[in-house]
Amino acid sequence: MAVATAPSASLGAGFRQMYVNGKWTDSSSGETFDVVNPATESVLASISAGSAQDVDRAVAAARAQFDGGEWSKVPGPQRSRLLNRLADLLERDKEYLAKLESATVGKPLFEPTMLDIPNSIDTVRYFAGWADKIEGRTIPTAGAFGRPVFNYTIREPVGVIGAITPWNAPTMIAAWKLAPALAAGCTVVMKPSEEAPLTTLHLAKLVEEAGFPAGVFNVVTGLGEVAGAALARHPGIDKISFTGSPEVGREIQKVAADGFKRVTLELGGKTPHIVLPDAALDAAVGGVAIGLFANSGQICAAGTRVFVHRSRYEQVLEGLGAAANGVKQGDPFDPQTQMGALVSRKQLDRVAGYVRLGLEEGAKVVAGGDRRSGKGYFFKPTILSNVSNDMRIAQEEIFGPVGAVMPFDDVEEAVRLANATRYGLSASVWTRDINAAHSIAARVRAGTVWINGWGAIDPRLPWGGFKTSGIGRELGARGLDACTEEKVVTVVM
């Protein structure tokens, strides 16, 4: 492994406390947890482990600002200016944030530099533009009790939002949840993943520097089963926005039901790539490989099920095997590195366990298939053949750089296989036949369908899934609507 080209060991310096009511504070218990660099297995920082009492303090601060504090009186144009100031600060610190995310998640530096941080900045700017454009509408009716009426609606902020973010894209998904909430006039208590909380803590520093009132944005660091659970069940929270596994999402929905909390849940996927016989194979193989190996496969939209028309199956399989074998894996700060580490030893064991399970079920290794030797939580980019769509490796989210390549004989079979999963987040179709592309896009049960591409996300486009992939949408105008309630006012004339 190449020698690190950035001082990753020092990137965690200065991070220890959580951010509550505009102040940096230790946890009430005094307990901490370690944040580990997955590429070196060294400790980056020891962070305060929040308790239910710390969540109480954060929710109380957010509640006070929403119910009658300074924030409740801030008009849309001023919220817009504050968000644009926050975007300016993110732009100023973009290189530092990219290095911090690379060090905590293990992804190559070019990934947050090219995608995560620019998307975060764009998201904040996009919703800054919405803050002074949240409008109601007038609705004509026949009247009431023989008298004419005037009906209009008001879009009001939903209230205090509890946001729980994952470790795979911590900066970007924090921005996805924070920006529309602040644009709408909500306040936020955020619980970042314990594996990767550092960029969220830096985001809190920038929120403070931008001039947002104390209590508008609060960050409680800690373990999911403690701080996350306390946030989900807290009676002072009006809505929970969660990105993570279906298992945790199901529990959050159950807890939220007790207080009729609103929920937005993005719960992962098992994205199919559908490669038709007329696809441009070089482009398809390259795009599928990116969809498999970006962020070491630790992406909810990772295209881990690759369905290829039988006439091109061997060519695509050979191409993907060569692509996997050609990936340069190593130090995330080495400019030559194309794929970094998995986020933790637990995740490494999970991915290795799924590959073993696949082999036991009859799959064959075309490339990769095992851990990389030496320090760090590295798993080789892996391509598996001889897979059927009912195997666990084809049905369960592995969250690692593992792709299962399967043949199909016609479009009907391809659509049936693509839909034969509990997930429905995204899909990709590779073809030169635009009619076939649109036909398949209409029939695949997924929140997003990419044609001749993968991963083309944008803050202007709503994001979310069907089935077990979640409830509701983030981003776009619908993401803003999810942070508001529509009130009807009727004047009897």
Protein Blocks (a to p, Z undefined) as FASTA:
>chain_A
ZZdfbdfklmmgoiabaceehiacddfklpacddddfklopafbdcddddfklmmmmmmm
mmmmmmmpmklmmcfklmmmmmmmmmmmmmmmmmmmmmmmmmmnopafklmmmmmmmmmm
mmmmmmmmmmmmcccdddddebeehiacddddddddfbjadddddfklmmlmmmmmmmmm
mmnopacdddddfklmmlmmmmmmmmmmnopaehkaccdeddfklmmmmmmmpmkbfbdc
ddddfklmmmmmmmmmmnopacdddebjaddcdddfkbcfklmmmmmmmmmmggghpafk
lcfbccddfklmmmmmmmmmmmmmmpccddfklmkbmbdcdfbfklmmmmmmmmmmmmmn
opacfbgjiacededjdddddddehiafkbmklmpcfkpabddddddfbfklmmmmmmmc
fbdfbccdddfblklmmmmmmmpccfbdcehiehiacfkbccddehjlogcjeehjklmm
mmpccddddddZZ
